[in-house]
Amino acid sequence: MTGHFPNTRLRRTRSTGWSRTLHRETLLTSADLIWPLFVTAGKGVEEPIATLPGVSRWSVDGIVARAKEAAALGIPVVALFPNTPRELRSDDGAEAHNPDNLMCQAIRAIKDACGDSIGVLTDVALDPYTSHGQDGLVNDAGYVVNDETVATLVDQAVNQANAGADIIAPSDMMDGRIGAIRMALEMNGHHNVQIMSYAAKYASAFYGPFRDAVGSSGLLKGDKKAYQMDPANADEAMREVALDIAEGADSVMVKPGLAYLDIIYRVKQRFDVPVFAYQVSGEYAMIEAAHAAGIGDRDALALEKLIAFKRAGCSGILTYHAAHVARLLNG
């Protein structure tokens, strides 16, 4: 840096609103947002989620309405997560392969109603379908087995692609699943279906409200530390990302977001691929709690956190605040 005070006064460019806008280095728009939506059974159903204030589960007709709303707000993608009824959950998560499950119903309904005006991102993992709440198949010792799980995730991914999914997002953290899914998509003619890999997904304390939303919190036996990443590790995340890119991921995700901005930045600097972050349920809930307690302004907190993701290198962010923030940004 060159220059000396008073010739150089850095506050000059901050002195007015128009000047701050002119010199702004990072831009956040509604096109940077992905809106996670929770699908539930029935018709005309809205189920508010107590641990996620302002977020609901919607039946398929409500999901279609939200997708139309997202498109009108300039949000390019919605992300779907099903709340599978307990009677349809099983140890092997077989409902994930049902071509008429909640996820596939919602995909088809959105595509029938909206066409290509909005993209549909689908979660690939077994936790919304298993009776034990784990992301994969469990052996007699209680261990989530890798290769057998990958085989069933491949079937799940193809099932979603057949229904019309635009982006397959494996969130399971099994080894080798990206290459296996990519090969299966190619073999089934889904050449343009993207893979957004949850490449660096950490075993985080911020997921609690999400597990309530998909109905797995009361079912989960044990924890997920044997496959999700240790929050203390950063170099390992670089290896995970490198492998997923080599196996065919079109983009990668870091989850959670705010506590892992350093990982987002390192991934973007090293690999120069599209990087996404998930502002997860616990992060969202903290903003809402601060707002409800009168100790923080929802709008300012939400915008500042999303700008932080963009500044760190994100191409986009999954956030439950997507529709609200899009309205703010659109004036």
Stockholm file with secondary structure:
# STOCKHOLM 1.0

chainA/1-331         MTGHFPNTRLRRTRSTGWSRTLHRETLLTSADLIWPLFVTAGKGVEEPIATLPGVSRWSVDGIVARAKEAAALGIPVVALFPNTPRELRSDDGAEAHNPDNLMCQAIRAIKDACGDSIGVLTDVALDPYTSHGQDGLVNDAGYVVNDETVATLVDQAVNQANAGADIIAPSDMMDGRIGAIRMALEMNGHHNVQIMSYAAKYASAFYGPFRDAVGSSGLLKGDKKAYQMDPANADEAMREVALDIAEGADSVMVKPGLAYLDIIYRVKQRFDVPVFAYQVSGEYAMIEAAHAAGIGDRDALALEKLIAFKRAGCSGILTYHAAHVARLLNG
#=GR chainA/1-331 SS CCCCTTTCCGGGGGSSHHHHHHTCSCCCCGGGEEEEEEECSSSSCEEECTTSTTCEEECHHHHHHHHHHHHHHTCCEEEEEECCCGGGCBTTCGGGGCTTSHHHHHHHHHHHHHGGGSEEEEEECSTTTBSSCCSSCBCTTSCBCHHHHHHHHHHHHHHHHHHTCSEEEECSCCTTHHHHHHHHHHHTTCTTCEEEEEEEEBCCTTCHHHHHHTTCTTTCCSCSTTTSBCTTCSHHHHHHHHHHHHHTCSEEEEESSGGGHHHHHHHHHHHCSCEEEEECHHHHHHHHHHHHHTSSCHHHHHHHHHHHHHHHTCSEEEETTHHHHHHHHTC
#=GC SS_cons         CCCCTTTCCGGGGGSSHHHHHHTCSCCCCGGGEEEEEEECSSSSCEEECTTSTTCEEECHHHHHHHHHHHHHHTCCEEEEEECCCGGGCBTTCGGGGCTTSHHHHHHHHHHHHHGGGSEEEEEECSTTTBSSCCSSCBCTTSCBCHHHHHHHHHHHHHHHHHHTCSEEEECSCCTTHHHHHHHHHHHTTCTTCEEEEEEEEBCCTTCHHHHHHTTCTTTCCSCSTTTSBCTTCSHHHHHHHHHHHHHTCSEEEEESSGGGHHHHHHHHHHHCSCEEEEECHHHHHHHHHHHHHTSSCHHHHHHHHHHHHHHHTCSEEEETTHHHHHHHHTC
//
